């Protein structure tokens, strides 16, 4: 079962710009027949302005490959080549109201076909720098090759490090066995042995809360402490283009607003969990971090 | 018009008569069969009857050879792991490259734990080389596990002959028969098969019930230890309602065995003949002369399976595909690749699998719908020209990475 958006279905059932464009002067062939996806993009470019007058696709592939191809041709018609090249695979996925993680490679193929076709028009040789492996982390669509490369490039040794560098394993955690197997294999290349570090069971937040027995803080001191903790976390969030702001404190509930890139990020829940853990440790009491959007403040009576 | 279900190798409808039989075992006959009071006792007798019904369908000699499990996968794992546990000095396994993941993935995992797995390959029609098989049998082999019928192509393996060869070499033989039970006659007491797995939901019983047949005298180590259920060979309170349903389903499968091999087969044959006549560049996969009566696996060249399924689904026809894209992996079906089917065809393989609930009218409707769908997708394919495949598809369209 695939959870396709209505937009994907629309472009699959009734694809736009199917077939080769007549008088095309840019052709991009990408994909791999062994993987079951292959795409030929044909462009008709006006030489003076470099505007894409017409675009057509021929695709051997699944529903989302056909939909991605159709979406791409719709998006680039009328654009200049330079503007078209700015389209990312995420833009293609967004145009289709999202793709399942297993299908994100279909949008990657679209972007690559575009690069190949532009290179062909300009008389350049396009080289594919992208190798795709079996999907490991379904939450964030991270494949085996990417994990292997990241482990080698950064000398990673633990599943936690792999998650920090690639996001893989940061969601439901079902793929941790797979990541451990990859670590075992890659580390063995250098004669190293993978050792599963850390606790086998994640510590529950409540248990950690018991640790420090600090004297009870007054309201103002407590809020200042909370602000201080958030300030210490802020640089890490800003590095990823996000931010956090304190909205309100109501006994055990601490209301925060995640902003910027944090909004809608699949890692948001993890981020909140991390903030909560830090606050519990610093305050020495159990608290609950509750995400709120700015708009809902009125109804909260804040 | 109602939808047409041609995906019975994936799962089947629970037969209404099976459902009727199960109903009392939820709110009325809810007792634990291990209890001695009336509540439990009646359920105990119902399980006894079901065990007999399963025994009859399998042609097993004793009813105590039937062990109820939770599914086909549990039966497969129990069988293989039992053989390894019971014979720790034997470190080799023989299986095939076209097994269901229930066996394939387990064996791949066992390789990482130090076991040697001999993977039997298949030819272009999905057939095994029995001479090669014979050469691998030795006192180092703990178990042979070979499926009775392939879930994708329907091809039947000569498991009775292979079990005999294993027995002569003193090796245990297990068969994953989830696709075969209820579709082809089975008579275990006249065979040398040590263990056999079946799954209820493939033969009109509910999901969540399976059976491991264990020949009397075959050395065995349970997977789940605990209570004394199933004579201590599979602990855990029995799924009574599902067991009762499976018993009824087995009885009905035996009654319909002839129908399956005549009427159901005729529908399958008509579908294949109709599609091959109407559509150029398509062919059946596997061994058409030696396969399940209900299965036709057809490769439509130059197009991709998931796209075919989505368009079939749109017109109310349910089938399935060996295409990579339906499973989330990038490689096409391991079964199609093992038979050496080229990528341009392997990705476009569609499996139509029938049951006794299908009709000839449905078959005719499918024959009407499929050619248009194939033509529509071929029009989009870079491997297809105006009126046929482009010449030298491999050269005419050679993408940047391959």
Interface residues (C-beta under 8 A of the other chain):
Chain A: X2 X12 X13 X15 X18 X19 X29 X30 X31 X32 X33 X34 X35 X36 X37 X38 X39 X40 X57 X58 X59 X60 X61 X62 X63 X64 X65 X66 X102 X103 X105 X112 X116 X126 X127 X128 X130 X131 X132 X134 X135 X138
Chain B: X302 X303 X304 X305 X306 X307 X310 X311 X314 X323 X324 X325 X326 X328 X329 X330 X331 X332 X343 X344 X347 X379 X380 X381 X382 X383 X397 X398 X399 X400 X401 X402
